[in-house]
Amino acid sequence: MSVVERVWRPEGALDLRLTLSPHPHGGGDPAWRRTADGATWRACRTPVGPGTLRVAYRGGQVDAAAWGAGAEWLVETLPELLGASDDISGFGELVRGAAGAGDGSVRARAAFVGELAARHAGLRIGRSGRVFEALVPAVLEQKVVGREAWRAWRWLVRKYGDIAPGPVPEGLTVMPSPEVWRRVPSWDWHRAGAEAVRARTIINAAQHAEKLEGGSSAEADRLLRALPGIGVWTSAEVRQRAHGDPDAPSVGDYHLPSVVGYAFTGQKTDDAGMLELLEPFAGHRHRVIRLIELSGIRPPARGPRMAARDYRSF
């Protein structure tokens, strides 16, 4: 199979691992793989067909190779995936402006965020350009722990996806097409561990998959939230990945408000409190949340973790 290659030199620092880390769903995601040589592999159903992308970053340049019908599309959109359109300079100006505010609390938050940004200077908010690719795992992650959602995602992709084209690592798989998702029978949703509500949401979204692609993040938000079973949290999770939206905070997340509140004030808070704390960084609220998550700061645990349910036993 022929290969399409490209070399791209990003402006400024780039941390390839951090930039791509939001896209795989769990360590065993069949559509993504990080190999021992430091390369990252992506299997994708592009607008022109399945494709495989391999990227590695060394010496200030990204070396990319792609195979399959979608190879040209994958190398063409590579800079966007790695954050070429991410407004880092605008974020820096925003933080500096907040650092000079009259409110001492805002200044302290800005100083903290500036320190985190300097520590992770290579972080970029990239865009995959594939809304439905981001939507299915986001729906599976609704109101369940990650382990439960990732298990269902792995099972369904491995059973219904296609072997990734090219000389790929074993098991690398392109996610099923919208047409295939619509035909997944109820018993296989059950075997995967996804109950009927999430299954219906994905099946219905698959019927509208084509119209969800393209457009702006705001337009995607409107279209996504018009679909049954998709709310503000799911829309934000999708737009963060597909559109690279740095200002799409995951409102409604079980853990985030506590993490953000504790990082900024030493106290847990709720969604409204989280948004108030993030207001000085409007335009880059998702980016700030990512930086806080990377800081490792967490409120102390006061009980056992939520257990993963297993719908297969119901």
Secondary structure, 3 states (H helix, E strand, C coil): CCEEEEEECCCCCCCHHHHHCCCCCCCCCCCEEECCCCCEEEEEEECCEEEEEEEEEECCEEEEEEEECCHHHHHHCHHHHCCCCCCHHHHHHHHHHHHCCCCHHHHHHHHHHHHHHHHCCCCCCCCCCCHHHHHHHHHHCCCCCHHHHHHHHHHHHHHHCEECCCCCCCCCEECCCHHHHHHCCHHHHHHHCCCHHHHHHHHHHHHCHHHHCCCCHHHHHHHHHCCCCCCHHHHHHHHHHHCCCCCCCCCCCCCHHHHHHHHHHCCCCCHHHHHHHHHHHCCCHHHHHHHHHHHCCCCCCCCCCCCCCCHHHC
